[in-house]
Amino acid sequence: MKGLLISRNDLNSWIKSLAEKYKTFAPVRTESYDQFSMITSPEEINWAYRNTRLSPKALFHPHSEKMFQFSLDPRDPSKNILKEAPKDFSPRVIVGIRPCDAYALKLVDLNFDTSQYKDPWWTKRREITTLIGLACTSPGLTCFCKAVGTGPFDTRGVDILLVPLEDAFLLEIITEKGQILVEKYNPGGQEPPPEVLNNVEKLKSQAESAISSFGNLELLSENSVSDFFDAPLWNEVQFGCINCGTCTFLCPTCWCFDIQDEVYRDKGCRLRLWDSCMFPLFTLHGSGHNPRAQKVQRVRQRFMHKLKYFVDKYRQGVACVGCGRCVEFCPVNIDIRDIIRRMISLSECAV
């Protein structure tokens, strides 16, 4: 493990120097919940947070974003040109992102950053952002990251990982981007002694052991879509669902959006806004036909996309990082963990 042992005071001084040079975002307590907000001082950070209500995905794929702007000047049609709306791509740092949320960004990369298609705003924001992760030493009751292939100390999505200790932090450098940030703005610290590294491994083991497993997730890829598509499971799950879309709007790996034009007098803009497969209008065609007009079809689509279609298309595991937000905030207590278990059970029966 390549890292530095730094005191809390040194960490605060380092973050303060970063905030003076970069737009810096971190978990901030807001009334009854935490959210990622831009900070100017390390004192604003809530290091004790468990998870934010909304994931920091919104910093890369905003809930509402002005894509283009245009004019509708009847006197001079030559001015009626669609132009890209101004955007701020100055370098920034996200401090305290949980490993599950950081890895979720890598899963969304599979949609927005491909060899054939690249979303210019997503890829640019990913490029200008350095992610400083915060290891999760005390997973919540609704957390299940380890069970879906990531983990409370997972380093795959971050550039730097901070591990909180009693009176200090272990700063582990993961990527070249993280190395550049540490070299440019020295956080101080020293090489961690063996007992500290042993303690970190103990904390990691304890955090991972607090998360129960579902069984063999690989079975989801070994069975065909037809083994799940017409299962009685979906009628049972959809019974309580109210299609509110809470699960999709909270999910760090959902990427669906709608595009709308808004016009006021002779000026207008084209907006990109989050959308949800749980909404009846999501698949409504201009002809009036809706291929997923029934609630059961929409519920099935959500979970089949996360747990089967994504698995078959990308071969990257499930499109879920176990953050637990959908479990915690579903108003009718639908639990994706139960659905995963039942799909694995169906897989075992089909083998």
C-alpha positions in Angstrom: 0.0 0.0 0.0 1.5 3.3 -1.1 0.4 5.9 1.3 1.1 8.7 3.8 0.0 9.0 7.4 -1.2 12.5 7.9 -2.8 14.2 10.9 -6.2 15.7 10.8 -4.7 19.2 11.0 -2.4 18.5 8.1 -5.4 17.1 6.1 -7.4 20.3 6.8 -4.5 22.5 5.7 -4.1 20.5 2.5 -7.8 20.7 1.7 -7.8 24.4 2.4 -4.9 24.8 -0.1 -6.9 22.8 -2.7 -10.0 24.9 -2.2 -8.0 28.0 -2.9 -6.9 26.6 -6.3 -9.8 24.3 -7.4 -13.5 24.2 -7.1 -13.8 21.8 -4.2 -16.8 19.7 -3.4 -17.4 17.7 -0.2 -20.2 16.2 1.9 -21.9 19.0 3.8 -24.6 18.6 6.4 -27.8 20.4 5.3 -30.6 20.2 7.9 -31.4 16.5 8.1 -29.3 15.1 5.3 -25.9 15.4 3.7 -25.1 16.5 0.1 -22.1 17.3 -2.0 -21.6 21.1 -2.1 -18.8 23.4 -3.0 -16.8 24.4 0.0 -14.3 27.1 0.8 -13.1 25.7 4.1 -12.4 22.2 5.4 -14.5 23.0 8.5 -17.6 22.7 6.3 -17.0 19.0 5.7 -19.0 16.4 7.6 -16.4 13.6 7.9 -18.9 11.5 9.9 -21.4 11.3 7.2 -22.6 7.8 6.1 -23.9 8.6 2.6 -25.4 11.6 0.9 -29.0 11.5 -0.1 -28.2 12.2 -3.8 -25.0 10.8 -5.2 -22.3 13.1 -6.6 -23.2 11.8 -10.0 -25.1 15.1 -10.4 -21.8 16.9 -10.5 -21.0 15.1 -13.8 -24.6 14.6 -15.2 -26.6 17.5 -13.8 -30.3 17.0 -13.0 -31.1 19.9 -15.3 -28.6 21.2 -17.8 -28.8 23.9 -20.5 -27.3 22.2 -23.5 -27.9 24.9 -26.2 -29.4 28.3 -26.6 -31.0 29.9 -29.7 -33.0 32.9 -30.8 -36.1 33.2 -32.9 -35.7 36.7 -34.4 -38.3 37.1 -37.3 -36.4 40.2 -38.5 -33.1 38.4 -39.1 -33.4 34.7 -39.6 -29.6 34.5 -40.0 -29.3 35.0 -36.2 -31.4 31.9 -35.5 -28.5 29.6 -34.8 -28.3 26.9 -32.2 -25.2 27.6 -30.0 -23.8 25.6 -27.2 -24.6 27.1 -23.8 -21.6 28.3 -21.8 -20.2 25.8 -19.3 -17.6 25.9 -16.6 -14.9 23.3 -17.1 -12.3 24.7 -14.6 -10.4 22.0 -12.6 -12.1 20.7 -9.5 -11.7 18.2 -6.7 -14.3 16.1 -5.0 -13.3 15.2 -1.4 -14.9 12.5 0.6 -16.6 10.5 -2.1 -17.5 7.0 -1.0 -15.9 4.1 -3.0 -19.4 2.9 -4.1 -20.2 6.3 -5.6 -16.8 6.6 -7.2 -17.1 3.1 -8.8 -20.6 4.0 -10.0 -19.1 6.7 -12.2 -17.0 4.1 -13.9 -20.1 2.1 -14.7 -21.8 5.2 -16.2 -18.6 5.7 -18.3 -19.7 2.6 -20.1 -22.6 4.5 -21.5 -21.3 8.1 -21.9 -17.7 7.4 -22.9 -17.5 4.7 -25.5 -15.3 4.2 -28.6 -18.3 5.0 -30.8 -20.0 7.7 -28.8 -18.7 10.2 -26.3 -20.8 12.6 -24.3 -18.6 15.8 -24.5 -19.8 17.2 -21.2 -19.6 14.0 -19.2 -16.1 13.2 -20.5 -14.8 16.7 -20.0 -16.1 16.8 -16.4 -14.5 13.4 -15.7 -11.2 14.7 -17.1 -11.1 17.8 -15.0 -12.1 16.2 -11.7 -9.8 14.5 -9.2 -11.6 12.1 -6.8 -10.5 11.9 -3.2 -12.3 8.9 -1.7 -13.2 8.3 1.9 -13.1 4.6 2.9 -16.3 3.4 4.6 -15.3 1.9 8.0 -18.9 1.5 9.3 -21.4 0.5 6.5 -25.0 1.3 7.1 -27.8 -1.3 7.5 -28.9 -0.7 3.8 -25.4 -0.9 2.4 -24.4 -3.9 0.3 -21.5 -2.8 -1.8 -19.4 -5.9 -1.2 -22.2 -8.2 -2.2 -22.3 -6.6 -5.7 -18.6 -6.6 -6.5 -17.3 -3.4 -5.0 -16.4 -2.7 -1.4 -16.1 -0.1 1.4 -12.3 0.3 0.7 -12.6 -0.2 -3.1 -10.0 1.9 -4.9 -11.0 1.3 -8.5 -13.0 4.6 -8.9 -10.8 7.0 -6.9 -7.6 8.9 -7.5 -6.7 9.0 -3.8 -8.3 7.1 -0.9 -8.5 8.5 2.6 -8.8 5.9 5.4 -10.0 7.6 8.7 -8.2 6.5 11.8 -8.6 7.6 15.4 -6.6 10.8 15.2 -5.2 10.7 11.6 -5.8 9.6 8.1 -4.0 7.2 5.8 -3.7 8.8 2.4 -3.3 6.2 -0.3 -2.3 7.4 -3.8 -4.1 5.3 -6.4 -3.7 7.0 -9.9 -1.3 9.3 -11.7 -3.9 12.1 -11.3 -3.8 11.5 -7.6 0.0 11.5 -7.6 0.2 14.8 -9.5 -2.2 16.4 -6.9 -0.1 15.2 -4.0 3.2 16.4 -5.6 1.7 19.8 -6.5 0.1 20.4 -3.1 2.1 18.5 -0.5 -0.1 17.3 2.3 2.8 16.5 4.5 2.7 13.4 6.6 5.0 10.4 6.9 5.4 6.8 5.8 2.9 4.8 7.8 4.5 2.3 10.3 3.5 -1.4 10.0 1.1 -1.2 12.9 -0.9 1.5 11.1 -1.1 -0.6 8.0 -2.2 -3.6 10.0 -4.9 -1.5 11.6 -6.1 -0.4 8.2 -6.4 -4.0 7.0 -8.3 -4.8 10.2 -10.7 -2.0 9.6 -11.2 -3.1 6.0 -11.9 -6.7 7.0 -14.4 -5.6 9.7 -16.2 -3.3 7.2 -16.4 -6.0 4.6 -17.6 -8.7 7.1 -20.5 -6.4 8.1 -22.0 -6.9 4.6 -23.7 -10.1 3.9 -23.5 -11.9 0.5 -26.3 -12.8 -1.9 -24.8 -15.9 -3.4 -23.3 -16.4 -6.8 -24.0 -13.2 -8.9 -22.4 -14.8 -11.9 -25.5 -17.0 -12.4 -27.3 -13.9 -13.6 -25.1 -13.9 -16.7 -25.3 -17.6 -17.3 -29.0 -17.7 -17.8 -31.0 -16.3 -20.7 -33.3 -13.3 -20.5 -36.3 -15.6 -21.0 -35.5 -17.3 -17.7 -36.4 -14.1 -15.9 -38.7 -12.2 -18.2 -42.0 -13.9 -17.5 -41.3 -14.8 -13.9 -44.2 -14.3 -11.4 -41.7 -12.3 -9.4 -42.5 -9.1 -11.3 -46.2 -9.2 -10.6 -45.5 -9.5 -6.9 -43.0 -6.6 -6.9 -45.1 -4.3 -8.9 -48.1 -4.6 -6.6 -46.8 -2.1 -4.1 -44.8 0.1 -6.5 -46.2 3.6 -7.1 -43.9 4.5 -10.0 -42.6 7.5 -8.1 -39.1 7.3 -9.6 -37.4 7.8 -6.3 -35.2 4.8 -6.8 -33.9 6.0 -10.2 -33.3 9.6 -9.2 -31.3 8.5 -6.1 -29.4 5.8 -8.0 -25.7 6.6 -8.8 -25.7 4.4 -11.9 -29.0 5.5 -13.6 -28.3 7.7 -16.7 -31.6 8.2 -18.5 -32.5 11.7 -19.6 -35.0 13.6 -21.6 -34.4 16.6 -23.9 -36.8 19.5 -24.0 -36.9 23.0 -25.7 -38.1 25.9 -23.7 -38.9 29.2 -25.4 -39.8 32.7 -24.0 -40.6 35.4 -26.6 -37.7 35.3 -29.1 -35.2 33.3 -27.1 -35.0 29.7 -26.2 -32.8 26.9 -24.8 -32.5 23.2 -25.1 -32.4 21.4 -21.8 -31.3 17.9 -20.8 -33.1 16.7 -17.7 -33.1 13.4 -15.8 -35.8 11.0 -16.7 -36.9 7.6 -15.3 -37.9 4.3 -16.8 -40.5 4.2 -13.9 -42.5 7.1 -15.4 -45.4 6.2 -17.8 -44.4 8.8 -20.3 -40.8 7.6 -20.5 -41.6 5.2 -23.4 -44.6 7.0 -24.9 -44.2 7.3 -28.7 -45.4 10.2 -30.8 -48.0 7.9 -32.3 -49.6 7.4 -28.9 -48.3 3.8 -28.6 -46.5 2.9 -25.3 -44.6 -0.3 -25.3 -44.4 -0.2 -21.5 -47.8 1.1 -20.7 -48.3 -1.2 -17.7 -46.7 -0.7 -14.3 -45.4 -4.3 -14.2 -43.5 -3.7 -17.5 -41.8 -0.7 -16.1 -40.8 -2.4 -12.8 -39.5 -5.3 -14.7 -37.5 -3.0 -17.0 -35.8 -1.3 -14.1 -34.6 -4.4 -12.4 -33.9 -6.4 -15.6 -31.7 -3.5 -16.8 -29.7 -3.3 -13.6 -29.3 -7.0 -13.1 -29.5 -8.7 -16.5 -29.4 -6.5 -19.6 -26.5 -4.5 -18.3 -24.7 -7.7 -17.3 -25.1 -9.3 -20.7 -24.1 -6.1 -22.6 -21.1 -4.9 -20.7 -19.9 -8.0 -18.9 -19.0 -5.7 -15.9 -21.2 -7.2 -13.2 -24.5 -5.7 -12.2 -25.4 -2.0 -12.7 -25.6 -1.5 -8.9 -22.9 -0.6 -6.4 -24.9 -1.3 -3.3 -25.1 2.2 -1.9 -28.5 1.3 -0.4 -30.3 4.6 -1.3 -33.2 3.0 -3.1 -33.7 0.6 -0.2 -33.6 3.4 2.4 -35.9 5.8 0.6 -38.4 3.7 -1.3 -41.8 4.8 0.2 -43.3 1.3 -0.2 -40.2 -0.7 1.0 -39.2 -2.4 -2.2 -35.8 -3.9 -1.6 -33.5 -4.6 -4.5 -31.5 -7.0 -2.3 -34.5 -9.3 -2.1 -35.0 -9.1 -5.8 -31.4 -10.0 -6.4 -31.7 -13.0 -4.1 -34.9 -14.1 -5.9 -33.3 -13.8 -9.4 -30.3 -15.8 -8.2 -32.8 -18.4 -7.0 -34.4 -18.5 -10.4 -31.0 -18.9 -12.0 -30.2 -21.9 -9.8 -33.5 -23.5 -10.7 -32.8 -22.9 -14.4 -29.3 -24.4 -14.4 
